[in-house]
Each structure stands twice: as C-alpha cells, then as structure tokens.
Amino acid sequence: MTTGTTPQPSADDDYFFEADLYDTLWAGLNKLDLPFFLSTVKEFGGPVLELAAGTGRVLLPAVRIAGTGVDVDLSVSMLEQGRRNAAAEGLDESAVRFVEGDLRTVRLGERFPLILAAGQPLFHCANDEDWAEALATVREHLTPGGRFVSGIPYFRFDEMAKYSERLYLAGEIRHPGTGQRIAMWDYNTYDLQEQSITRRRVSELLDEDGLVTERRHTFRKNYYRYPNEVRRTLQQAGFTIEREYGGYDESPYGPDSEHYVWVATAR
Ligand SMILES: C[S@@+](CC[C@H](N)C(=O)[O-])C[C@H]1O[C@@H](n2cnc3c(N)ncnc32)[C@H](O)[C@@H]1O
C-alpha cells in the first residue's frame, strides 16, 4: 500500500530500487573517501553543498562538522532515504536540507565555501554540455575563493574487461530493514567510443532456503571521463586546480593512480 508521499518509480529516478539498500551496498566506500572529504570540511568549513549527495553518506557526517549543509539530488527516493538517515541521527531540517534538483540546472540562490561531489555523480553527465552545465552550477554556488572538491576513478578497460559482457555475482546482502536476502548479479557492457558503461543488475530476493521469490532487472548508464579530460574540462570552465591527488589518501597523481581527486577554486 502506498501513500501520496511515498516515492514511486519514475524515469528520472533510476535509484528507486537501490535507495534503501544504498548505504548497505556502498558502506565500503566510507573507508575509501570519507576521511578525505571530511578533512576538507574541517579545513574549508561550511555550510556545505553536496551535489547529488543521495542518502547523505558523506553529507551527514560533514554536517556534524560544518553545522549545516544541503543535499541536491535528482532522486526522490535517495532524498527520502537521506531524510530518514538524518532523522535517525537526530539532525533536523535546520541543519541539513534535502532539495530535489538536477545538478546541471539547480539554482539555490545561495553560495557555499565548500561544494562536494562525492561518489562520482559527474559520471551521470552524458556529454560536454552536461559537464559545462554541472560546472556552471558549481560556479553559481561558490563563494569567492570557495572550494569545489570531487574525484573520479581512473577508468582502465584492461582491468574492467573481466567484467565485460558476462554475468557475475556482485554480492549478496540482507535488506537493512526487513532482513530479506538479496543476491545481485551484474552484466556490464562498455562502449569505448562513447565512454559509457551500461550495467544490467539482476536482483533476486531469496527465501532462507535460497529459493528465488522475485527477480528484477534494472539498468543504469554512466559516462566515464579520463583524468586529463576532467582536468581540461575544469580549466575550460574557469576553475583553477589548487590540489590534485591520485587517491583519496592524498597520494600524488600519476599514470598508475586509481583515482583523480581535486580541490579547485573558480577564477
Ligand atoms: C552513486 S550515488 C552517490 C551519492 C552520494 N554522493 C555518495 O557519495 O554516497 C549518485 C547520486 O547521483 C544522483 N544523481 C544522478 N544524476 C543527477 C543529476 N543530474 N542531478 C542531481 N543528482 C543526480 C543520483 O540520484 C544518486 O543519488
């Protein structure tokens, strides 16, 4: 039974079936990038704007440091999960705001000393125009001298080839609310020309005997960019890259890096 306020599946919400599982699925990310993002909050202060902050995985601990923050996200279901997480942590709407919006077009009429984009949401940008719009949004919301901090994985097809066009078990989890067993299988296709990855995820609900009680296929397409392309795009959009790293451990960036992480200011 649904109510008027319960998020419904929609074409704009490709996180609909993932929102309540997101924090369980991606808990491992916290070890990777959270200490880095929180160190930038300690250094540059708030209020913090996180573009595509989703369930608040990074934003909520950031708000604990900075005092206030805003999550702008396209997915109503991710925002709903973020609100639930904030309430569970005792944070109220005066500390953290959840705004439904597109990072390419949103205009809050406010400026922030720190804007984060964690979890590579810029890889939802399909083309140069999307990137230009996303970076214009960042410019519009930065205070003079404010920082834009984000990162991307360094995509290497050699390493990804083993996942290409084959179905593999991505993992099994238990639903954090219901305890239901969920097995997830992924089938990825890569378009090296377009620089895109399309993931078909097959999610199976299992009973305790391992019998599949429900199976769902969902699709998500992301567009990757190489570090040099991102660096050039940032510079063309009028950003100065103040620091760049090859990982969230602040190791130097180089050809063998696994990530490209930056702290930028708008000229
Ligand atoms: C991988 S999640 C990252 C969430 C969060 N930043 C984190 O690190 O846990 C990507 C998020 O980007 C959001 N998203 C995708 N395209 C967007 C857009 N054009 N504008 C705003 N949010 C978007 C999705 O709804 C999702 O919440």
The ligand as an SDF file (V2000), in Angstrom:
LIG
                    3D

 27 29  0  0  0  0  0  0  0  0999 V2000
   26.4880    6.9130   -6.6750 C   0  0  0  0  0  0  0  0  0  0  0  0
   25.2830    7.9860   -5.9490 S   0  0  0  0  0  0  0  0  0  0  0  0
   26.3250    8.9940   -4.9180 C   0  0  0  0  0  0  0  0  0  0  0  0
   25.5890    9.5130   -3.7090 C   0  0  0  0  0  0  0  0  0  0  0  0
   26.4790   10.2380   -2.6950 C   0  0  0  0  0  0  0  0  0  0  0  0
   27.1220   11.4040   -3.2780 N   0  0  0  0  0  0  0  0  0  0  0  0
   27.5210    9.3020   -2.1220 C   0  0  0  0  0  0  0  0  0  0  0  0
   28.7100    9.5310   -2.3640 O   0  0  0  0  0  0  0  0  0  0  0  0
   27.1370    8.3550   -1.4390 O   0  0  0  0  0  0  0  0  0  0  0  0
   24.9120    9.0730   -7.2950 C   0  0  0  0  0  0  0  0  0  0  0  0
   23.8070   10.0620   -6.9680 C   0  0  0  0  0  0  0  0  0  0  0  0
   23.7370   10.9830   -8.0410 O   0  0  0  0  0  0  0  0  0  0  0  0
   22.3850   11.3630   -8.1840 C   0  0  0  0  0  0  0  0  0  0  0  0
   22.2460   11.9970   -9.4950 N   0  0  0  0  0  0  0  0  0  0  0  0
   22.4220   11.4430  -10.7120 C   0  0  0  0  0  0  0  0  0  0  0  0
   22.2480   12.3520  -11.6820 N   0  0  0  0  0  0  0  0  0  0  0  0
   21.9590   13.5350  -11.0510 C   0  0  0  0  0  0  0  0  0  0  0  0
   21.6780   14.8380  -11.5030 C   0  0  0  0  0  0  0  0  0  0  0  0
   21.6630   15.1430  -12.8100 N   0  0  0  0  0  0  0  0  0  0  0  0
   21.4140   15.7900  -10.5860 N   0  0  0  0  0  0  0  0  0  0  0  0
   21.4130   15.5050   -9.2690 C   0  0  0  0  0  0  0  0  0  0  0  0
   21.6680   14.2740   -8.7720 N   0  0  0  0  0  0  0  0  0  0  0  0
   21.9470   13.3040   -9.6550 C   0  0  0  0  0  0  0  0  0  0  0  0
   21.6390   10.0560   -8.0090 C   0  0  0  0  0  0  0  0  0  0  0  0
   20.2730   10.2560   -7.7620 O   0  0  0  0  0  0  0  0  0  0  0  0
   22.4100    9.4570   -6.8370 C   0  0  0  0  0  0  0  0  0  0  0  0
   21.8470    9.8380   -5.6170 O   0  0  0  0  0  0  0  0  0  0  0  0
  1  2  1  0
  2  3  1  0
  2 10  1  0
  3  4  1  0
  4  5  1  0
  5  6  1  0
  5  7  1  0
  7  8  2  0
  7  9  1  0
 10 11  1  0
 11 12  1  0
 11 26  1  0
 12 13  1  0
 13 14  1  0
 13 24  1  0
 14 15  1  0
 14 23  1  0
 15 16  2  0
 16 17  1  0
 17 18  1  0
 17 23  2  0
 18 19  1  0
 18 20  2  0
 20 21  1  0
 21 22  2  0
 22 23  1  0
 24 25  1  0
 24 26  1  0
 26 27  1  0
M  CHG  2   2   1   9  -1
M  END
$$$$
